[in-house]
Amino acid sequence: MTTTTSIVLPGKAGRQRSFRALEPTGFGVVLRWLWLGLAAVLSFFPFYAMVVLSLKPGAVVELPGSLLPWNLSFDSYAQVLSGQNLLMWLLNTMIYAVVSVVAVLFFSALAGYAFAKKRFAGKEVMFWSFLAMVMVPFHVTLIPTFILMANLGAVNTYWGLILPTLANAQAVFLMRQFIQGLPDELFEAARIDGAGELRMFLGLVLPLCKPILATLGVFVFLWHWNDFLWPLIVAKSSSMWTLTVGIASLQQQSVPLSVMLAGSVVALVPIFFAYLIAQRYVQEGVTGTGIKG
């Protein structure tokens, strides 16, 4: 089915031209929704399987019968929350992720503001040199970073977990791209009103950067929440393990599959709520950053 849409284009004669805008037919709409529904089911299925299997302690996994949602029990969750160190691992992961998010957002906003709106010698060279860190794999710097943390006495400590992750080149780049799109007139008006740099940063830059800060906050939270290699290396005792390291250790203890999956579900809940809280800013932050610069 086709429809005709009239669009008025500016010109000397101001003539009206008609363009034919093709719209999907009824069959096309149904086909599109079928594809979207199939994609949604395929994306959701691993989470569904994880939750259902975690609610069947002691049961032999037989597909597809084990995926049917009946004969469910919360015994695995009770075992995880009482018999394991899950709550301690959860607290460690929460401290690691939340403190890192706050610090990364603050420092990347400062750096992005300087690179976007300030003029100083070597700014471009410094920015692109810092951005080149993205091309350096973390594994290359892993041993020197660990040696540095060991010399500082930071092994098996919270700040040893957090400190090496604060220099985030991707976060600085996104903040710089977003702040570049802010009108210079706002900053000039603030200077005329007598605002200092700190006041402009706290009262002008940060409020205007809420969309990109929320987007970055979700991404940085996910990066740290799911981080495995660095916590595995720097946390020597089980009391400092994060959830990823702790759940991986369960595989070596002959723990039932349902208990491991229950721990994974518990680890997933904070990520879900973090995105749920910030979701209204995520799309605006991503699209806004991509077109500015």
C-alpha positions as CSV (number, residue, x, y, z in Angstrom):
1,M,0.0,0.0,0.0
2,T,1.4,3.4,-0.9
3,T,0.4,6.9,0.2
4,T,1.2,10.3,-1.2
5,T,2.7,12.9,1.1
6,S,2.9,16.6,0.1
7,I,6.0,18.6,1.2
8,V,6.4,22.3,0.6
9,L,10.0,23.2,-0.5
10,P,11.3,26.8,-0.2
11,G,12.0,28.4,-3.6
12,K,11.4,31.4,-5.8
13,A,8.0,30.2,-6.9
14,G,7.2,28.5,-3.7
15,R,5.8,25.6,-5.6
16,Q,4.4,22.6,-3.9
17,R,5.9,19.2,-4.9
18,S,4.5,15.8,-4.1
19,F,6.6,12.9,-3.2
20,R,5.4,9.4,-2.9
21,A,6.4,7.9,0.5
22,L,6.4,4.2,0.5
23,E,4.9,2.6,3.6
24,P,5.0,-1.0,4.6
25,T,1.9,-3.1,3.7
26,G,-0.1,-4.9,6.4
27,F,1.9,-8.0,5.7
28,G,5.2,-6.1,6.0
29,V,4.1,-4.8,9.4
30,V,3.2,-8.3,10.6
31,L,6.5,-9.7,9.3
32,R,8.5,-6.9,11.0
33,W,6.8,-7.6,14.4
34,L,7.4,-11.3,13.9
35,W,11.1,-10.7,13.4
36,L,11.3,-8.4,16.4
37,G,9.4,-10.9,18.6
38,L,11.8,-13.7,17.5
39,A,14.8,-11.5,18.3
40,A,13.3,-10.6,21.7
41,V,12.7,-14.3,22.6
42,L,16.2,-15.4,21.5
43,S,17.7,-12.6,23.6
44,F,15.6,-13.3,26.7
45,F,15.9,-17.1,26.5
46,P,19.3,-17.4,28.3
47,F,18.0,-15.4,31.2
48,Y,14.9,-17.4,31.4
49,A,16.9,-20.7,31.4
50,M,19.2,-19.4,34.1
51,V,16.3,-18.4,36.4
52,V,14.3,-21.6,35.9
53,L,17.3,-23.9,36.3
54,S,18.4,-22.0,39.5
55,L,14.9,-22.8,40.9
56,K,15.3,-26.6,40.4
57,P,17.9,-27.7,43.0
58,G,19.1,-31.3,42.7
59,A,17.2,-32.0,39.5
60,V,19.0,-33.6,36.6
61,V,19.1,-31.2,33.6
62,E,17.2,-32.7,30.8
63,L,16.3,-30.5,27.9
64,P,13.7,-29.3,27.1
65,G,11.9,-30.7,30.2
66,S,14.0,-28.9,32.7
67,L,13.1,-25.6,31.2
68,L,9.4,-26.0,32.0
69,P,8.4,-23.6,34.9
70,W,7.1,-26.0,37.5
71,N,8.4,-27.9,40.5
72,L,10.3,-24.8,41.5
73,S,12.1,-24.3,44.8
74,F,14.1,-21.4,46.3
75,D,16.5,-23.8,48.2
76,S,19.4,-22.9,46.0
77,Y,19.0,-19.2,46.8
78,A,18.8,-20.0,50.5
79,Q,22.0,-22.1,50.2
80,V,23.8,-19.3,48.3
81,L,22.8,-16.6,50.7
82,S,23.5,-18.6,53.9
83,G,26.3,-21.1,53.1
84,Q,28.5,-19.1,50.8
85,N,30.3,-15.8,51.0
86,L,28.0,-14.3,48.4
87,L,26.9,-11.3,50.5
88,M,30.6,-10.4,51.2
89,W,31.4,-10.8,47.5
90,L,28.3,-8.7,46.7
91,L,29.5,-5.9,49.0
92,N,33.0,-5.9,47.6
93,T,31.6,-5.7,44.0
94,M,29.2,-2.9,45.0
95,I,32.1,-0.9,46.6
96,Y,34.3,-1.6,43.6
97,A,31.7,-0.6,41.0
98,V,30.0,2.4,42.7
99,V,33.2,4.1,43.9
100,S,34.8,3.6,40.4
101,V,31.7,5.0,38.7
102,V,31.7,8.2,40.8
103,A,35.4,8.7,40.4
104,V,35.5,7.9,36.7
105,L,32.6,10.2,36.0
106,F,34.1,13.1,38.0
107,F,37.6,12.9,36.5
108,S,36.4,12.2,32.9
109,A,34.0,15.2,33.2
110,L,36.9,17.4,34.3
111,A,39.2,16.2,31.6
112,G,36.4,16.4,28.9
113,Y,35.6,20.0,30.0
114,A,39.3,21.0,29.7
115,F,39.8,19.3,26.3
116,A,36.5,20.7,24.9
117,K,36.4,24.3,26.2
118,K,39.9,25.3,27.3
119,R,42.8,26.5,25.2
120,F,46.3,25.4,26.2
121,A,49.5,24.4,24.5
122,G,49.6,20.8,23.3
123,K,45.9,20.2,23.9
124,E,45.3,18.2,20.7
125,V,48.5,16.2,21.1
126,M,47.7,15.4,24.7
127,F,44.1,14.4,23.9
128,W,45.0,12.1,21.0
129,S,47.9,10.6,22.9
130,F,45.6,9.9,25.8
131,L,43.0,8.5,23.5
132,A,45.6,6.1,22.0
133,M,45.3,4.2,25.3
134,V,42.2,2.6,23.9
135,M,44.3,0.7,21.4
136,V,46.6,-0.7,24.1
137,P,45.1,-4.0,25.5
138,F,44.8,-4.1,29.2
139,H,46.7,-7.4,29.3
140,V,49.8,-5.6,28.1
141,T,49.9,-3.3,31.1
142,L,48.6,-5.9,33.6
143,I,52.0,-7.0,35.0
144,P,53.5,-3.5,35.3
145,T,50.2,-2.3,37.0
146,F,50.3,-5.2,39.5
147,I,54.0,-4.5,40.3
148,L,53.2,-0.8,40.9
149,M,50.2,-1.7,43.1
150,A,52.4,-4.2,45.0
151,N,55.1,-1.6,45.6
152,L,52.4,0.8,46.9
153,G,51.1,-1.9,49.3
154,A,47.7,-1.9,47.5
155,V,47.4,-5.6,46.9
156,N,44.3,-7.1,48.5
157,T,42.8,-3.7,49.2
158,Y,39.8,-1.7,47.8
159,W,41.9,1.1,46.5
160,G,44.2,-1.4,44.8
161,L,41.1,-2.6,42.9
162,I,39.8,0.9,42.1
163,L,42.9,3.1,41.4
164,P,44.1,1.5,38.1
165,T,40.7,1.7,36.5
166,L,40.2,5.5,37.0
167,A,42.1,6.7,33.8
168,N,39.3,5.8,31.3
169,A,40.1,7.1,27.9
170,Q,36.7,6.1,26.4
171,A,34.9,8.1,29.1
172,V,37.1,11.1,28.5
173,F,36.4,10.9,24.8
174,L,32.7,10.7,25.2
175,M,32.6,13.6,27.7
176,R,34.7,15.7,25.5
177,Q,32.5,15.1,22.5
178,F,29.4,15.9,24.5
179,I,30.7,19.1,26.1
180,Q,32.0,20.3,22.7
181,G,28.4,20.5,21.6
182,L,27.4,22.9,24.4
183,P,27.0,26.5,23.3
184,D,30.0,28.7,24.1
185,E,27.6,31.6,24.9
186,L,26.6,29.8,28.1
187,F,30.1,29.8,29.4
188,E,30.7,33.5,28.3
189,A,27.5,34.5,30.1
190,A,28.6,32.7,33.2
191,R,32.0,34.5,33.1
192,I,30.3,37.8,32.7
193,D,28.2,37.0,35.8
194,G,31.5,36.5,37.7
195,A,31.4,32.7,37.9
196,G,34.7,31.0,38.4
197,E,35.9,27.8,36.8
198,L,34.8,25.5,39.7
199,R,31.4,27.2,39.8
200,M,30.9,26.8,36.0
201,F,31.9,23.2,36.2
202,L,29.6,22.3,39.1
203,G,26.7,24.5,38.3
204,L,26.8,24.5,34.5
205,V,28.7,21.6,33.0
206,L,27.6,18.8,35.2
207,P,23.8,19.6,35.1
208,L,23.9,19.9,31.3
209,C,25.8,16.6,31.0
210,K,23.2,14.5,32.9
211,P,22.3,12.4,29.8
212,I,25.9,11.4,29.0
213,L,26.8,11.0,32.7
214,A,23.9,8.6,33.1
215,T,24.9,6.7,30.0
216,L,28.6,6.5,31.0
217,G,27.5,5.6,34.6
218,V,25.7,2.5,33.3
219,F,28.6,1.5,31.0
220,V,31.3,2.0,33.7
221,F,29.1,0.2,36.3
222,L,28.8,-2.8,33.9
223,W,32.5,-2.8,33.1
224,H,33.4,-3.0,36.8
225,W,30.6,-5.2,37.9
226,N,31.6,-7.8,35.3
227,D,35.3,-7.3,35.6
228,F,37.1,-10.6,36.4
229,L,40.8,-10.5,35.5
230,W,42.0,-7.6,37.6
231,P,40.0,-8.5,40.8
232,L,41.3,-12.1,40.4
233,I,44.9,-10.9,40.4
234,V,44.8,-8.1,43.0
235,A,42.5,-9.8,45.5
236,K,44.4,-12.5,47.2
237,S,42.0,-13.6,49.9
238,S,38.4,-14.8,49.5
239,S,37.3,-11.9,51.7
240,M,38.3,-9.4,49.0
241,W,36.8,-11.4,46.0
242,T,34.2,-9.8,43.8
243,L,31.1,-11.7,42.6
244,T,32.7,-12.8,39.3
245,V,35.7,-14.3,41.1
246,G,33.6,-15.8,43.8
247,I,31.1,-17.4,41.5
248,A,34.0,-18.8,39.3
249,S,35.5,-20.3,42.4
250,L,32.3,-22.3,43.0
251,Q,33.1,-24.4,40.0
252,Q,36.2,-25.8,41.8
253,Q,34.1,-26.7,44.9
254,S,31.7,-29.2,43.2
255,V,28.8,-26.9,43.8
256,P,25.5,-27.9,42.1
257,L,24.6,-26.1,39.0
258,S,21.4,-24.6,40.5
259,V,23.5,-23.0,43.2
260,M,25.9,-21.4,40.7
261,L,23.0,-20.1,38.6
262,A,21.3,-18.7,41.7
263,G,24.5,-16.8,42.4
264,S,24.5,-15.5,38.9
265,V,20.9,-14.4,39.2
266,V,21.7,-12.5,42.4
267,A,24.6,-10.8,40.6
268,L,22.4,-9.8,37.7
269,V,19.8,-8.0,39.8
270,P,21.9,-4.8,40.6
271,I,22.8,-4.5,36.9
272,F,19.1,-4.7,35.9
273,F,18.1,-2.0,38.4
274,A,21.1,0.2,37.4
275,Y,19.9,0.3,33.8
276,L,16.3,0.6,34.8
277,I,17.1,3.8,36.8
278,A,19.2,5.4,34.0
279,Q,17.4,4.1,30.9
280,R,15.7,7.4,30.1
281,Y,19.1,9.1,29.7
282,V,20.9,6.4,27.9
283,Q,19.4,6.8,24.4
284,E,19.7,10.6,24.6
285,G,23.3,10.4,25.8
286,V,24.4,7.9,23.1
287,T,22.7,9.7,20.1
288,G,23.8,13.2,21.3
289,T,27.4,12.2,21.7
290,G,27.6,10.5,18.4
291,I,26.6,13.6,16.4
292,K,28.5,16.2,18.2
293,G,32.2,17.0,17.9
